[in-house]
Amino acid sequence: MVAGRKAGKKKTTTKKKTTNKATTTARNENNNKNDNDKNKKTRVRGVASFSNADRVNFVTGFRKRKNERRKKAAGEFERKLKEERRQSKMRKRQMFREALGMQKEEEEEEE
């Protein structure tokens, strides 16, 4: 134990925060410059107008469109899975034919 301190207490010091007016002004100018750059990049090029029915359909249709994407992705996954199974079966058959020597006989018959 250190002399002059009680166990469990830490000596804390407070440091007064000083600000420099020149630094603060420079920061504000940089912020304003960045804001102006952002405004230049964002331009309104036209106005989109929707009928009320189209607007309601768009606003309320997020779930519907999300479910459509899910169904499409599930169908695509299922199609790829079937194709992979078919390819696997064909490779397996090919390996058996090669192991039994059937492939050579079939090629001779075709000639």
Order of alpha helices (4+ residues) and beta strands (2+ residues): alpha-alpha-alpha-alpha
